[in-house]
Amino acid sequence: MAAGLLTAALAVTAKPDPNFHIYICIGQSNMEGNPRPEQQDLEGISPRFMTMNAVDCPSGKMGEWRTAVPPLARCNTGLTPVDYFGRTMVDELKENVRVGIVMVAVAGCSIDLFDKDKAAEYIPKQAGWMQNMVKEY
């Protein structure tokens, strides 16, 4: 009986949702966001525009989806191009489509940080503040 339940549980797989469009957003300081969001940037965000926290913040835990209220990169980052990219996408897509973003941004980094073959060699050569920022992820 237990073996049958285990086999059935292993056979269950998640299928992609064609109505949930996910975008990976990586970059440097402009992707982190600089300007502090104003009140108008914090209001009227459709629940169809979501972000997956890449780090633990008061707004949500790493790996959890939430409505994309800024900040989107890390706990104390600012307004980014992605904030209005996502809102525009939601406005232009059908009502049944959601837009999700997953953002990783580190100010001043090289593209080598995002290269799986180069990152391990690149990170130890960087300033302590950048190494600490990378550790958040």
Secondary structure, DSSP 8 states (H G I E B T S, - for coil): -HHHHHHHHHH------TTEEEEEEEESHHHH--S---HHHHSS--TTEEEE-SS-BTTB-TT-EEE--S--SSTT----HHHHHHHHHHHHS-TT-EEEEEEEE-TT--GGGG-TTTHHHHGGGS-HHHHHHHHH-
